[in-house]
Amino acid sequence: MRLRAITVQRFKNIVNPQRIEIEDDVTGIVGKNESGKTTVLKAFHRLNPANGLDLKFDVVTEYPRWRLARDRRSEDLDKVQPIVAEFELEAADVEEISQHLSAHPPAGTTCYAARDYANQLTIWLDLSLAKTLEAAADEASVAEEDREELLGSDSIDAAKAFARERVKQIKEAEPLRAKALAAFATGVANFSYLRSHALAQDARDVLIEIVPKSFYFSSYGLLPGECDLTELVKKIKASKALNDRERTVVALLAHAGEEPEDFMDADYDSRKAELQAASVDLSEHVFEYWKQNPDLEVIFDTDNLVVGKHDNGGDIVHRILKIEIRDGRHGGVQTNFATRSTGFQWFFSFFAAFSEYQSSDDPIIVLLDEPGTSLHGEAQKDFVRFVFEELGASKQTVYTTHSQFMIDPSRYEKLRAVHDRATRKDPNLGVMITRINLSADRETVLPVESALGYSISQHLFLGAGQHLALEGSSDFVYLQRLTEHFSLKQKMGLDPRLAMIPVGGADNMPAFVALLGRRLKVSALIDGARTGSKIDRVKAAAKSNGVPETSIVACSQVDGVPANADVEDMFAIEDYLRLYNWTFDTNLAESDLAATGEPILRKLELLRGKFDHALVAHQLTQRRVEFFATVNAVTIARFEKLFEILNSTVIV
């Protein structure tokens, strides 16, 4: 199964249902401190945990406090489901569950899993009514002329009634057609589990078995410098709940093929050798991504510590696991693991905790709560690289952050933003979770802005080929998405040697060209209402700093657009209106606009007032497949010409 979305509701500061779409590889959740990021992960972790099996929902402490007494009077809060997850069935899942169902699950069937405050796990399969009826019609080979009315039924019972009535009408004249309808009327009941959500116990058991578990890790799970194995064994034998650190120790021992109890016997020295071998294996993996000090070595040892006296006067001795670090960079000094940088502790502890799941074929969803906050910025970038290149490639991963270094700006569409809108006067506003919108409240998207800024500075000062200065983020999005589309169609989009940099508005363009033109290769794309005067200013800055005049490009150089064209005018009017209508839920047509030669942005502002251009650009990111499926040839031709002009500015 693949996780496709989760919905969190009435849990801590999340009041109203918040549905979060989950990416196929990595999903990042950003937001301010105390906004509700951790709340999302903790709610999902309790659905089907791989670690922390003792964690339970508690309606008294976790239901929104200000509503607890009031809501208890009107409903049974134990039945409230704080977490609901949606899973896509894969081929192996369908094969496994089909033998326990009355009919094969059709394509598009979604598996839902939910846990309530009574900690009961509920699981069911769902498919829209239209697709359910279509699947039954396909199985019965219903004739095409009967399908439109049949599939338009508002319930399974209504569809059966229609089929039976139609059989009476045509059974003499068209027996084969009537036979198919009769088969539908009988067979559609086999698909009713998709609408009633009622499953036999054996089917539920199979689904529960194959629903992915979730592995949660936070800073609370750091390995300790020392661990009392004697006490740990006692807790495990007594089935007592382990804390996060103890669970990480158990995972570390499991990676060595050992259990805490194994170190209690007389052969513990050989156990220690196994543990050291596991440490070497983990360290090799860690140092693929830990670049801050590769000369560290993790050392394990055990010691016997007297912790008290027996009644007969004998010593009470406990076996202590000691974790130490040897620093080859500083003369091989050996120090307690807990005294090293918190960043390294976090890095190594995560690999230790996750090691038992890393090679598992069982589906595991990784939940990382504020990973690497104690890491240096460069180390955080190393960890993000690990998350995307290795972890997300094999396990769906969801992580939270408020750090700019834990964000890959080239993948911002994989981010979700958590906005806490609650106020002292109205706490019911609660939390809202959306896709990233760079025009949202600045505090929430600050990490994304900072990541973009850092990426820009790296381009500027470390070099990334020739730079293409753009006025704003919407220009960046349009050129990026069209280049992606052209690449899929085996066409040339923007030359990869041009590194796009939004400079924050037309007024910044001359200074940008002047500053960088002295030592870097620079091109610029100019658009907007004052194109003529802007080009003059930018060209003057370019000339005085050795930048060729041909490197300054105006959108108006493309045929068929206004003299003061914006990048948005590269779109055929119907195409841009499609994006605009999606953004603002309108239904404008070209006939609604003034029949003038002005740019499309000016026409829309005259009709409906000023609007955030970036919002429209982000629709192209979110709905690009749908958009390009019916894109106008004029749009393609104009962008093709614009790319041709921009690419001609590349200096070899």
C-alpha positions, 0 to 999 in steps of 0.5 A: 500500500502507498499512503496518499493522504491523512486527515487529522481532526479534534486532536490537541490544537487541530480542531477542524478536519485537515486533509494532508496529501502525502507525496510518493517519496518525501513530504515536508511539513513546515511552520512556526514553533507550536503551530501543530507540526508535531501534532500531525506526526503524533496523530498518524504514528498512533494509527499503526505504530512500528515503534512506541507500541504502548502509545494510545490516544487519551481523550481527556488530555488530547481532545481540544481542552476548551471543547471537551466538557461541551462536546461530551454532553452532545456525543460519545467522544470515544467514537471520534476518530482523530486520525484517518488515513487513505491508502492506495492498493498496490497489485500485491495488496489486491491479489492478497485481499481479493480472495476474501472479498465478494468481488475483485477491488476495481482500479481506484479503490482506496483503503481507509484506516482510522483510529478513535479515542477508544483506540479501536482501529477501523478499516474499510474499502471505498470507491465512488458510486460511479466507479463502483457501478462501472466496475459491475457493468464491465463485469456483466458486459452491459451494452453501451446504450444502457450505461449512461442511465445506469451509471447515472443512478444515485445508489446501488439499489436504484441501479438494480431497479433500473436494470431490472426494469430495462430487462422487462422492456427488452428481454424479448427483442434483445435477449443478450442485452437483457441478459447482461443487465440481469447479470448486473442486477445480480452481480452489483451486490458483490461490489456493495462492500465498496459503498457500505464499508462493511467487510467480513472479519477475515478481510479486515484482518488481512487489510490490518496486516498489510497496512503500513506501520509508521516509525517515529523519531524525534530528539527524545530518542537520542542514544544515552551515553550509558544504559543500565541493561539490568534495569532495561531487561527488568522493564522488558520482562515486566512488559513496562513501557520503554521511553524513547531512548531505551527503544533506541538502545533496543534497536541498536542491540537488535541491529547486532542481532542481540537483546538486552538479556543476552548481555546478562550471561557469562558470554557477554564479551562475545556479545560485545564483539557483535555489538562493535561489529554492528557499530562499524556497520552503522558508522560506515552508513552514517559517515556517508552523510556526516561530513563535519568530522569523519574521524569519529569512531563509536566504541561500545563497552560494558561495565559492572557497577555496584548500585547497592547492597543485598540484605545479606550484605552482598553487592547488587551489581548491574551491567552497564552499556557504555557508548563512547566516541574516539576522535581520531582528529584529536589524538584518539581521545575517547569521550562519553557519547552524551558529551559529543555534539548534539548534532552527531548524537542525533545523526547516529541515534537516528541510524541506530533507531531506524536500522531494524526497519531499513532493510525490511521488506515490510512497508514502513512510513518514516516520520521525522519530527524536527530532524537535525535541528542541532546540526550545522546548516551544512550537515542539515543539507547532508541529511536532506540529501539522505532523506531524498536520495536514500530514505524517500527512495525506499520508504515514504517519509514525512518530516517536520521542520522550521529550518531553512537548511532542511528544505530543498527549494527545488522541491517546494511542491512537496512541502505543506504549511501549518498555519495556527489561526487560533486566537484567545478570542476564538480558539476554534479557528484551530490549525489549517494545513495547506500546500505551500503558498509563498504569498501566505503569512510570512512567518509560516513560509519563512523557512521556504523563503530563507531556503530560496534565498540561501540557494540564490546566494550559493548560485551567486557566490559559489557559481552555477553557470550563467545567471538569468535574472527574473523579476519575481517568483511567478516568472521562475515558476512559469519558465521552470514548468514549461521547461519541464514540459518541453523536456518531456516532449523532447523539445529545448526549454531553458538552457540548463546553463542559465541559473534562474534567480528571482531578484524581488522586483523590477527595481532591483534588476539594474543593481543586480546586473551591475553588482554581478556583471562585473565578475559573473555572466548575467542575462536578464528577462524584463517584462511589465508596464514600464518595459521601455524605461526598465530596459533602458535602466538595465541596459545602462547598468549592463553596459557600464559593467561589461554585460552584452546588450543582447543579454537583456531580453524583453518579453515583447521580443516575442511576436504577437504579444503587447509592447509591454508584455509580461511573461503571462502574455506568453500564454494564449489568453484562454490558457492563462484564464484557465489558471486564473479561474482555477485560482479564484474559482471564477469562470471568466472567458476571453469575451469578458475582457476588454478588447484592447492590446494591453497585457492580460494582467492589466485586463484582468485588473481592470475587470476584477481588481489587483490580485497576487500573480504568484497564486496563479503561477502556483496553479500551474505547479499543482495542476500541471498534468491537467493543464498541459493535457489541453495546452494551446499551441499558441502558448507552446509557440510563444514560450518556444520563441522566448526560450530561443531568445534567452538561450541565445544569450548564453556565453560559451 
